[in-house]
Structure formats: C-alpha cells, structure tokens
Amino acid sequence: MPAKDIQPNNGSEVKIPSTGVDAAAVVEAVAEVAPVAEVAAVSVNKVTPGRKLRGDPARRGGRGGGPSSGGPQGQGGQQRRGGPRGGRSDSRDRVKPEFDSKIIDIRRVTRVTSGGRRMNFSVSVVAGDRKGRVGVGLGKGGDTAGAVEKATREAKKHLIKVPLSAQMVIPHAVEGKYGSAVIKIFPARGSGVVAGSSARAVIELAGIKDVCAKFLSGSKNRLNNARAAIEALKNLSKMSKDQLKVNKLQSS
C-alpha cells in the first residue's frame, strides 16, 4: 500500500483509507499469528514416526497382515505359507532321527514285457545309530523315494549289535565273506577309519573308530561288499583283547 494513503488521525492512530482498519491492530494480529506459523512449519519438516512406532500393522502394497486381515498375508492379500519367516521355528523344533542312513547303490532295472519296457529302481541302504547297531537293506520300487523307504525299513529290521569297547574300537581282527566278496577288518590305533567303498559306510554308521578294512576279493558289487562287512562284524567276540590272548596261549 502506498505511504500516501496512510494518514495520521488525532496524532496517535493510523488508519488505512481504503478499509478504515486500524494499522496498529493489524500489526498486533500479525505478531500473534507469526509464532503459530513457525510451529506449523517445524511440524511439517519433522520426520513422521515409522510403522512400528505408530503401531500400524499394515504394510505398503497390501502385503501386511493385521488383526483385520486374519494373519500374515503375501502380496495381493494372499495367505502366506509356513508362518513367520517361512517356518524357521518349525525346522528348529524338528527331532533328530534315531538312525542315520546312507545310500550305497542305486540301479535302474528294465524289464521287457509284451506291453513295452517297465523300469524299476533297486536301492541299497545302510542304516545305523553310530552306537554299535548297523544293518543293510535292499528296496525296489517304481520310484527312488519308495525304493529308499523300503530299503531303510528292511535295514532297520536286520540290525546287528557290534561288541565295542568304551573307546568304540573292535577288540580283534575278523574276516567276513558274502558271495564272492571277502573282507578283513582289524583295529588300527590312532589311524581313524581307513576303509573304502560300502565298507566305510557300514563302519561309520556302526560308530567304530580306529579301524582298517581291506577287501581280499575283486568284487565290485557294493551290496555284497556291505553284507560281507556285516558278516565280518558278526564274527566279533565279546571277549576283551587280553582274554583272547590268554585263550590263544592255552589253545597252543
């Protein structure tokens, strides 16, 4: 507003000619409104709290699941599987099985019929608790999963108890034969498990330590080699090494 439009009235009040409003009242009103504007500007620039601080369970894009949505949901409002974080808590609560199993051989067998060829699977499995019990099983089926289940069940049915010392070692050397497979197993202090092929699986799942195994035949059949190792472990005596030496001296 031009300065010429503002004229003094009675020497103390200044009025705006166009509106007739007292200029001093306008100045006081502006002074009162200024702090409020500053506070509003500060509140606008202040960072808003996050979702967790606000207590808002919803997420952007409709991925969150609160009480109204009926539990955790995925993108597009679909129900997520596995619970929180993909079901990690369930895997921690999983109970460890009593017996460990290891597949030593898988063969695909083809049978020719009038309708064509039919393929089955033959699986050999060694099962043991690593505490002296071990067994070998053979399973057959149309798929590998069914064959492995049958072989594991048969191996658990034919478990043997290996007489071991407190240090989990065998008392003496033994030999075993199954079919054309011949094996010799003898203790070897401080050398660990020295064995190959399917004999190593049998020895490890039986829990035997400081032992050496040697195949005396040229058989490459892993199932027969494993069963030969089982036959050798069956020949172990429950007598200690000192008792065996005494019996040997008496017999000689």
Buried (B, 14 or more C-beta within 10 A) or exposed (E): EEEEEEEEEEEEEEBBEEEEEBEEEEEEEEEEEEEEEEEEEEEEEEEEEEEEEEEEEEEEEBBBBEEEBEEBBEEEEEEBEEEEEEEEEEEEEEEEEEBBBBBBBBEEEEEEEEEEEEEBBBBBBBBBBBBBBBBBBBBBBEEBEBBBBBBBEBBBEEBBBBEBEEEBBBBBBBBBBBEEBBBBBBBBEEEEBEBEBBBBBBBBBBBBBBBBBBBEBEBEBBBBBBBBBBBBBEEBBEBEBEEEEEEEEEEE
